[in-house]
Amino acid sequence: MGTIGCKCALYDPKGVCISQYNKEYPLIYTGSFVEQDAHLWWTLVCEGIKSVTEQAGVHEITALSISTQGISFVPVDACGNTLGHAISWLDERSVDEARELEECFGRKKIYQITGKPTHPCYTFPKLVWLKKHRKALFNRTCKFLLPLDFLNYRLTGRAVTDYTMAGGTMLYDIAGKRWSPELLDYIELSPVKLPEVACMGSKVGNILPDIAKSLGINAASVILGGQDQKLAAIGAGIAEGVCTVSFGTSTAVSVLENDFCQTSKLPQFRLNDTHFISEGVVPTSGAALKWLASVAFGGKSYNEMNDLAKTSCKGAKGVKIFPDFTGNARIEGLTLSTTQGDMVYALYEGVCRGIRDCLNSQTVKLVVFGGGSKSDIWCSILADITGCTVCACDSPETASRGAARLASGMEIPCESFGRVFSV
């Protein structure tokens, strides 16, 4: 269940995907607010399960697990009925509240508890906003549920989330594995108003009999999944020394860590009972390429951009592009001899430098997936700049494979690699 779409995949015991479903759904914009209809989350999950089982003619399911967008949340009553729209992670209505929390606790302390820099995208500032501006709704809410635990509740009657989802709220003590009492006290919120938290891969329960009947399947086990980027990392084979790179509109870089580093500058999540993940982001990687192709170059295709890059060389003849198009992008080293190929090559190098800055000293291999992974020259540049072997996944659907690996007890293999690039 992603930000703008629901995907469902059915795997056999050997890890072969035998049927798929994919349907987009809208974000709801009201002024500067960004929301979603949580009813639609549930409707499309049910539709997706019916679709993949009917396509395959399979109705005996061993287990099911869910990968979802993080940080978004929906208020529900005692029966699990929604009391309003879900507030999206893209919503930044709580800029003032994020500043208020930073002034109250200090940026360093919030990071030491939650592994997160203070930011209005997280759940905690939005809950502060909700208590200020929608107090009746805040008080009436029985539970504030994230997409994962909302769907688990609908399937099994038990609202359970995992460490990676809880870690995205800026309310979770990732070292202590609990909702932070100090942060909850600030908004006088009882932990019973939040979901249970458990380790991904543990059993949530069985699909409720009436729900299973409506879906046309048996009452299969529901195994706890997690946040989509983390499950994509699992599907791609993250391990010690193996980093995963989601090469899309923005680029997420996931690095496995043995310990929580309180001095890191990157957001950190607890992955399971033994490991953490540092998550770096290059905010506008694919988006920057799209801008260069459409705005600067008049509508070139991505294949044409790759062909242009091949006409340049390492260092892009002195051109450097810093591709943060959230307001900090810049281009240096332009001369009258600069070509379009130099510009594309410089953009590719700029994104790869951003990825390199997210790695730790133990990283020796990068597993890449998403749109950027289709570009051989971009992958080659990434190998050169990072000094790591770069492996491009055959399939872009790594998050669903990560969920399937959890559902199977990790018996399903990771994604296979179609292309490998070395320094």
N, C-alpha and C positions, 0 to 999 in steps of 0.2 A: 504494500500500500504506500505508494510514493507521494510526492508533493502534488502532482497533477495527473496521476494515473494509477490504475490497479492492474497488476499483472498476476496471473496464476499459472503455475506449471506443474505438471504431473510427471514424476520420475519413476522408473522401474528400479528394482533393487541393485542393478549394475550402474545406475547413474545416468541412464539414457533418458532424455526428455521425450516423452511420447505424445504430449499434447500441451498446447499453450493458449492463454487468453490474455488480451491486452485492451484496456479501454480507458480513455482519458476522462477526467471530470474537471469542473471549473473551480477556480478560486473565486471568492465573493469579495469584491472591492466596494467598500463604503467609505468614501472620502479617503483618508489615509489608512484605514483599517483593512486588514487582509484576513478573511475568515473562510471556513469551509462548512459544508453540511455533513455532519458525522453520520446522519442516516444514510447518505450516499456511500460512505465508506462501507457500511455493513451490507447495503444492497448489492454493491458491486463485488464484494467478497463472495456473497452467496451465488451471484450470477457466474462468477469466475469458477468456483468449485463445480457447479453444475455443468458448465461448459466443458471443462477439461475431462471430467469423468464421462460425460456423454459422448464426447469426441472419441475417447479411447474405448468406450464400452466397458469401463471398469467401475465397480461400485463397492468393492471391498478394499478399503484404504487402511494401511498399517498405521500411519501417523501423519500429522499435519503440523507445520510450523510457519510462523509469520515474520516477515521482514517489513518494517514500517519506517516512514519518515519520523524524525525525532522532534522534540521540543513543543510541537503543537499540542493543544489540550482542549478538552470539552467538559463543561460542568454537567453533572447528571444528578437525578434524584435517587431516592432509596431503591427504586425499582430498575435503575439503570437507564431511565428515559432522559434524553438530552433536554437541558433547560435553555438552550440557546445554541448558536453556531459554535463550532470549534474555532479557537483563535490560532491562526497559522504561525509557524515559526518565522515566516516572512514579515509578519506584522511588527512594526516598530513604534507602536503607540506609547510605549513605556520608556521613552528616552529620559524623561525627567525622573522617573522612578529608579532607573538604573544608576543615574547620577546620585540620587538620594542614598541608595544602598552603598555605593562606593564611598560616599562621604561618611556614612554611619559606621561601616565595618572596616573600610580600607580595602583597596584593590588586592593587596598582598594577602590579607586574611581570607578574603573570599576565595582566592585561588588556592590557598593552603587547605581549605576545607573541600572545595568542589572541583578543583582542577580546571576552573574556567575563569577567563578574564571577564570582568563585568561588562555585560552587553545587553541592550534591550531585546535582542532576539530570543533570549532565554525565558523560561517559564516564570521564574521567581519575580522579575520586575513586572511582568504582566499580571501576576496575581496581586501584587501591591497596587497596580493600576485598577484592577477589578474591585478591590476592596474600597478604594477611594471613590470611584466613579459609578460602580454598580453594586453598592453595598447590599441591597436587598437580594440580588442574585448571588452574591458571594456567601451571604449567611444561609440562603435557602439550599445551597448546593450540598449534597450528601458526599459526593466524591468528585475530585478533579482528575479525569482520566486522560492518559496519553493514548495515541492511536493503538499501540500494541495491547495495552491492558484493556482498552475499550472493546477491542475485537475478541480478546481472550474471554472477557466477561460474557459477551454475547454468545460465544461458542460453548462455554463450559459452566457459566455462572460464577466464575472466580476471576476477580480483577487482579491480575499479576503482571508486573513488568519486570524487565531485567536490568542489570547494572548499567548497560550502555544507554538505555532509554532514561533511567533515573538520573544518570550522570549528565544528561543534556538539559536538565531543569535549572541548574545552578542552585539547587536546594539539597543536593545529595552529598553526604560525606563519603567520598570514594575510598578513602583509606579505612574508615570505620565501618563501612557497609551499612549505613543507616541514613534515614532522613535526618538532617542536621537539626538538633533541638534548638540551637541558638538562632538559626535562621528562621525556623518555623515560629519561634516565640515572637519574632519581630512583627509578624502579621497575625499572631494569635491563631495559628492554624494547627489543628490536631493532626498527627500523622495518620489517624484513621480516615481522614478525608483524602488521603493519597493511596495509590495502589500498594499492594504487597510488592516486595522486591526480592527476586531470587536470581540464581545463576542461570544464564542461558543454557539450554540443553536439558534442564530439569523438566519433570512432567507437571503440566498445569492441571490436567484432568482429562476426562473423555468428553467428546462432543455430546451435548445434551440430546437425549433420545428424540425429542420432538424436532429439534433442529436438524439432526441427522436424517430423520424421515423426510423433512421438507427439502433437504438437499439431495435425497436419493442415494445416500451412502450409509455405511454402518457407523456406529458410534465410536469412531477412531480416537486414538490418543492425540491430545494436543501437547506438543513439546514447545517449551518456551523459546521464542526467537529473540530478536533484538533490533537495534537501529540499523537502517538499511546499509549505510556505509560500512559498518562493522561486519554485517553478514556478507556483504560483497567481498570484504577482505578475507573472510573465512572461505568463501567459495573460490577465491583466487589463490588460496594457499598461503596466507600470511604465516610467518614463523620467525624464529630468531634468526636474524640476518637476512630475512626475506621481507621486503616492504611492498605494499600494494599501492598502486596509483590509479585512481579513477579519473580518467583523462576525458573530461566532458566540457560542458559550458564553463564550469569552474573545475578545478582539479583538486581532489582530496588525496592527501598522502598519509597513509596509515603505517605506523611503525610500532612493532611489538616491543614492550619494555617489561623488565622483570620487577621494577619498583616504580612507585609514584615519585617523580622528581618535582619537589616544590619550588625549584628555582627555574624550571623550564618556562619558555615564553609561549609554548604551544598549548592549546587545549588538550587535556588528558582525560581519559575515561578508564574506568575499571572494565576489563573485558570479561574476566571470569575470576575464580578464586585464587588464581596464581599469577595472572598477567594484567598489564595495563596497555593501553594504546595511546600514543601521542598522535594527534591529528593536525597536520599542517594543511593549509589551503592556499592555492594560487587562485584568487577570486575570479578572474576573468581570462582564462586561458583560451578555451574554444570560442568564447564570446569575443575576445580580442581578435582572433583570426577571422571570425565572421565580419567584424567591423572593417578590418583591413581589406577583405575580399569584396565586400559590398559597397562600402562608403569610399574608401581610398582608391580601390582598383576597379570600380564600376561594375561589380557583379560577377566576379570570377568564381568558378567552382573550386571545391577543395582539391580535386585532382589537379587542376591548373595551378593552384597555389603550391602544391608539392612539386610540380614540374619546374615552377619558377625557382623554388628553393634550391633545386639541383644545379642551377646555373651559378650559384654563389659558392662560398667556401667557409671553412672554419674562421670565426671572427667577423664574418659578414662585411669584410673590407672596412672595418672600423665602426660600423653602425651598431648601436645598442638600443634595444627597445625594452623599457620597463613596463610590462603589460598590465598594470593594475588600473583598469578602466572604471574603478569606482570613484575616481577623482584624482588619482596619483600617477597616471600613466605619463610617460615622457619618452622622447626619441632623441638620441644623441649621435653625433658623428656624421650627419648628412653632408654630402658634398655634391657637386654638379655631376660627378661620375656615378653616384649611387643609383643602382637599378632596382626594379621591383623585386628581383630575386634576392638582392641583399636585404631588402626590407622584410621579406618573408623569413629568410634564414635568421635574421636578427630577432624576429618575434619568437621563432621556435627556440632559439638560444635563451631568450629572456625567460620564457616559461620554464625551461629546463633548469636554469639557475635557481628559480623559485622552488622547484622540486628538490634540488640538491640541498638547499638551506633547511629543509624539513627533515633530513635524514640524520641518523646517528652514526657513530664511527664503526658500528658492527655491520652495517648494511652492505651486502655484497651482491644482492640480486633484487631487481625490481620487476614485479609482475604488473603489467599495465592492461587496462581494459577501458572501453568507452571509445568515443569517436576518434580521439587523437591517436589511439593505438593502431588504427588502420593505416597510418602514414609511416612507411618504412624509413623515410629520411628523418622524420621527427624522432622516431625511436632510436635511430642511429646517433643523432645528436644528443639524445638523453644519455645513452651509454657513454659517449665521449665526455660529456660534462660531469657526470656523476662518478665515472670510473667503475660503474656497476654493469653486470650483465642484465640486459633488458629482455623479458619474455612477454610476448603479446598473446593474450588469451584468444582462443578460437571463437568464443561466444561472448557477447556483451552482457548476458543475463547472469552475472555472478552473484547477485543478491539472492535470487531464487534458488540457485545452487547452494548457497550458504545455508538457507533455511532448510533445504532438503537434506543437507549433511547433518544438521542438528536433529531433524526428524528421524533420520536413519541411525542415529548414534555415531555419526562420522564415518559410516561404512561407505557412503557414496564418495567417489574420488573428487578431488579438486578439478577445476577447469584445466583442460589440456592447452598446450602452447603450440600455436601454428608457426610462429616465427621467433627466432632468438637473435639478439644483436649484442655483440661484444665490443670492447674497446679496441 
